Amino acid sequence: MAKPQEKVSFVERLKQIGQVFAFTARQDKWFVPLLIAAVLIPLALTVLVVLLGLGWVWIPIGIMVALLAALIVLNLRSNTAMMNAAEGQPGAAASIVENMRGDWRVRPAASSTTQFDMVHIVIGRPGVILLGEGQTQRVRNLMGQEKRRLSKVIGNAPMYDYLIGQGEGELSIRKLRTTVMKLPRNLTGKDVNALDKRLGALMARPQMPKGAIPKNMRPGGKGMRQQRPR
């Protein structure tokens, strides 16, 4: 079930903005100059308008425009910086979807290998979404296994799959957010809850290890025979 959003205090919000500001400034050398320009240009125009005698009423308007311009620059450049930092990082796709607006139930690395190949399962209004990260062939194999496993419980819910990467037929992580948000809303909120419960029950089932049973775990022949009384 999706967790209810907690209210963030004004002080915490300022701390978050400060963290985003510091992160973006480290990643993007053009961020600070663009931010300064976004603030100074509206303020300079406001001063000019006041000096021309058009009224002091333009001062609060100019301040509001400067703040709005600063927030726009911060939003655009921080998103670009986060995409640059996330590209190629294991688990980045799941993190991006988890922070998207809306009701998205994310199960990071529902299937994975020791080489950091992984498939994330996302449940939302579009249906079931598989996001694969890692080496192409290994991830395709993981996705095939997950599709066969999920098909037993999802019923008629649509299933989408995307391989995250820069190769042919792969989805760039920069386009992940917009691609997922553009998917049709095929399910109701009630359908999402029911589907989430079914997948939770499926993934909670213990799976038997594949392959031969190790010799030290095999029951010995003596242990299987009853000892005869002497």
C-alpha positions, 0 to 999 in steps of 0.5 A: 500500500502506498504510504500517506504523504507526511507534511513537511514543515517550512524549515524542513522545506528550506533545508531540502531546497538548500540541499538541492541548491548545493547539489546542483551547484556542484554538478552544473557549472552554469547553474549559479550564473543562470540563477544570478541572471534570473534574479538580477534581470527582473530586479533591474527592470523593476528599478528602471520602471520605478525610476521612470516614475511608473509607480512603486507598485512595481517593486513587489511585482518585480520581487515576485517575478525574480523569485519565480524565475529563480525557482524555475531555473532551480527546478530545470537545472536540478532535474538535469543535474540529477539525471546526469548523476543518476545515469549508469547508477544501479537502481536509478530507475526505481529511485526516479519512479519512487519520487514521481507524483502519483500512486506508484508502488515500486519494488526495487530489484525484484529480480537481480543478479550478482553483476548488478543486473536488476528488474524493478516492478512498478504498479500504478494506474497504467498497470504493471511496469518492468524496468530493467537495468544492466547488461542487455542480454542478462536483463532480458532473461530476467524480464522474461522470467518475471513476465512468466511469473507475474502473468499468473496473478495480474489477470487482465492488467496491462504489462509494460517493460522498458530496458534502461540504457542508451542502446537501440531499443532502450529507454534513456533514463532521462526520458523515463519520467515522461514516458511513464507519465504518458502511459494510459490510466488503465486501472482504477485505484481499487484495481491497483490496491488489489493488484498490489496485494496479489503481487505482494503475496506472490513475492512473499512465497519462498522459492526453491533454489534451482540446480542440484542439491549440495552433497552436504545437504542430502540425507544420508543412506543410514539416516533413512533406514531404521536401526534394527534392534540387536 
